[in-house]
Amino acid sequence: MDKLYNIPGFLKYLNLGAPKSDFVHAVQFDSEDRILLQSKPVAIDFYILAIKTNKDIPQSEGMSSSYVYLDGPNKTLEWNFSSSFSGYALFISDKLLAKHAKEYNFMNYNNHEALFVTDEEKAILLDLFEKAHQEYLKANFSKEVIVSYTALILSYTYEFYKRQFESRSKLYNKVVADFYSQLDTYFNEGSKMLILPSVTYFAQKANLTANYFGDLIKYFTGSSPQEHIHQYIIQIAKSKLRQSDLTISEIAYSLGFEYPTYFTRFFRKETGITPTVFRNQ
């Protein structure tokens, strides 16, 4: 198991020195020339919010060379930077930030799902990170003020992720199309597995985390992946109930339900009636 670091231990590991508090720390990367640039997997028990600017990052039209990444408790981090970088980072304990962070799925995205920001978005976020850093530098800084700035950063990040989804619509529309295709394949060719498909299964097919995949599918279709899976199962179940002589139990097993009673309960929840009533209508 990867070593689990708290804020003081992780800062020491990064060569960033001791924090002024065990619960919150702010750092400006520009002034840190000894920061650890490479690391094998390590785990943390707190939140990290960071904005990084690196001239080596290729810029596209309308985009800056900056990106935001976020990590949370019990997540594993691994990095390999070729050179130093600019920007800010906030390290905040789970106790202080959990009620804000748990509102956002993107706190569980992977590093390859980082938010790449436009010049305008960069200016907004840098201003908030800088204000949080300036507060931290005060002799009697306020943890509450820093958490408030952090909550604002999370709110803006949520809006900017929606822009990223839209700006990559051509790519992400393919993810949606592939999801529909894989649903067909799962039940028409992969049903021999006899287990219900999970959102994680389809997310892995797209090489995305379940949270990022879920937000993407819902953004473009209006329904979550779980809702799509349930709707698809109901569609197949109705077809088998109307067009086959299979028993309710046989239909349940063919769809991946472990017990027929689970299927009956699921069908009633989704349609308002039992499979038997539906078949006899």
GIRA-V467637 format. One line per field, one symbol per residue. ss: DSSP state (a for helix, b for strand, c for the rest). phi: phi as a letter, one per 20 degrees, with the letter a starting at -180 (. if undefined). burial: I if it has 24 or more other C-alpha atoms within 12 Angstrom, else O. A space follows every 10 residues. Layout:
ss: ???
phi: ???
burial: ???
This chain:
ss: cccbbcaaaa aaaccccccc cccbbbbbaa accccccbbb bbbbcbbbbb bbbccccccc ccbbbbbbbb bccccbbbbb cccccbbbbb bbbaaaaaaa acccaaaacc aaacbbbbaa aaaaaaaaaa aaaaaaaccc ccaaaaaaaa aaaaaaaaaa aaaaaaacaa aaaaaaaaaa aaaaaaaacc aaacccccaa aaaaacccca aaaaaaaaaa acccaaaaaa aaaaaaaaaa aaaccccaaa aaaaccccca aaaaaaaaaa acccaaaaaa c
phi: .ffedeffff fffemdnffe bfdbbccdfg edddffecbf gcdcdbdccb ccccffffdd gndeedbdcc ccgmeedbbb eebfbdpcbd dcfgfedgfe fffcfffdfe ffdfeedfff fgfffgffff fffffffffd fdffffffff ffgfffggff ffffgffdgf ffffffffff fffgfgeecd ffflcffdfg gffffelcff ffgffffffe dncfgfffff ffffgfffff fedceffgff fgffeoffcg fffffffffe dncegffffe f
burial: OOOOIIIIII IOIIOIOOIO OIIIIIIIIO OOOOIIOOOO OIIIIIIIII IIIOOOOOOO OOOIIIIIII IIIIIIIOOO OOOOIIIIII IIIIOIIOOI IOOIIIIIII IOIIIIIIOO IIOOIIOIII IIIIIIOOOO OOIOIIIIII IIIIIIIIOI IIOIIOOOOO OIOOIIOOII OIIOOIIOOO IOOOOIIOIO IIIOOIOIII IIIIIIIIII OOOIIIOIII OIIIOIIIOI IOOOOOOIIO IIIIIIIOOO OOIIOIIOOO OOOIIIOOOO O
